[in-house]
Structure formats: structure tokens, C-alpha cells
Amino acid sequence: MSRVERDFGGREEQLSLSERAYLVIRDRILKGELSLGEALSRRKLAAELGMSLLPVSEALRRLEIEGLVESRPRIGTRVCLPTEQDIRERYEVREALESQAARLFAQKASVRERLEMERMAEHMDAMFNRCASGENNPEFLFAVHSYHLQLHLRIAECTRCRTLRQAIEKNSVLVFNWLFDVAARRPPLPPRFHRELIETIGKGDHENADRAMRQHIRYGLDSVVSAITSIGAWPDKTIARRITK
């Protein structure tokens, strides 16, 4: 069963074709099936998805607005290949938003919410530790990063600041963290990486919470930048025409 079917209770026919195309292409990018910088052929995608060019084009346009796909005139469309500046700026925006979420969590989260986050963090670390032990099934890795996104959004929800939570989601900072991690194949995280974060922000000291979240987000950034920026720039126009037809 596809993720589209799982997410929408098997009622895939109720989705527009462009929405279906969007979800499938987006998931392929986040799973690493479509790698950073990989050329995207509308014709090939349409044939694979069993639909016309129009919904695929609409899906790619939406993904381009979100920053997951990029296009160049007379060259074509590809999965985004960020520069070092792009990556660092995404991390800076995430750090600004999530460090504020950590501060507010320390001040406002209830006892029940702190316990909930401890359980989520323990489960999160267990999932990442399985990855470190060699678990590399694509569906499992997708579930790991999906849960990671949920964990950090839940921290934001516990701040009682809906605008902050919406800003984190709207800016896609966690989606890009996911994308960069998958592309860079970052080394394993410390065994209690998320549990230690939640323990710190749950103690009520907003300054320590802020500091802990910043360190959490910056962890491994340089290795991510190095891995991704080594991939390369836009291909030669002649090559690009050939691979995007």
C-alpha cells in the first residue's frame, strides 16, 4: 500500500492528480530515491504515474515553490542542489525558530507534556540507534525522519504559540533538515541525543533550553555541508537536454 493510500485511508481517488503526483515525487525526494541534483523528466514521471503532463507539471511547480525542486531556462528541472550558503541559511532559520520554541517549552509545558516528550525522545533515539546498527530499509528510514519531524513540531505545539509552530512548518525547516540528512548520510547520532535534549529543555531553565537546542541543531552541520556541496553544479546544457527529455 502506498503512502498516499495510507495517509488518506485508501481513498486515493479523492485526491486530485496533481496532489497525488506531488506526494509521490516529494516522498521519493525525501527517501533519497531522487537524489539532490537529479534531473526530473516530466514525460518520464507522467508515464510512471500513469497520468498526463499537466498534473505532473503542477506538482513540480508546487515543489519548486517549496524549494525542493529547481528549474533553469533551456536546461530543465531537477531536485534542488543547495549551495553551502543555502544549507547554512536553512539551519540558521531553523535554529532561530526552534531555540525560541525550546525557551517557551521550558516556561510553559505541563508536566504531562514533558513526560510525553520524554517518551517520544526515547522512542526517537531507539529508532536512530537502529539506523546506526545497520537498519537501512527505505521505508523504515522514511518513518524515522517522519517521526523526527513530528517530535520537533510537538515541542513547538507545547509552547502554546500557534504562530511559532506554523512558522516552523511553513518555512519547511524540518523538511530540509530531513532532506539534507538523507542526502549527506550523516554519521550516527549519540545514543541519547534526543533524550538529553528533552531532559534539558524540560527542566524549566529557558536559557539552558535555548543553548541545548542550538547545539542540537548545529550538531554535524559541517559534515552535512561538506557532503552535499561535493555533489556538483548544474550539468552542461547538452547533457541536461538529453537527460530531461
ABEGO torsion letter per residue (X at the ends): XBAAAAAAGGBAAABBAAAAAAAAAAAAAAAGABBBGBBBBAAAAAAAAGBBAAAAAAAAAAAAAAGABBBBBGAEBBBBBBBAAAAAAAAAAAAAAAAAAAAAAAAABBAAAAAAAAAAAAAAAAAAAAAAAGBABAAAAAAAAAAAAAAAAAAAAAAGBAAAAAAAAAAGAAAAAAAAAAAAGBBBBBAAAAAAAAAAAAAGBAAAAAAAAAAAAABGAAAAAAAAAAAEBBBBAAAAAAAAX
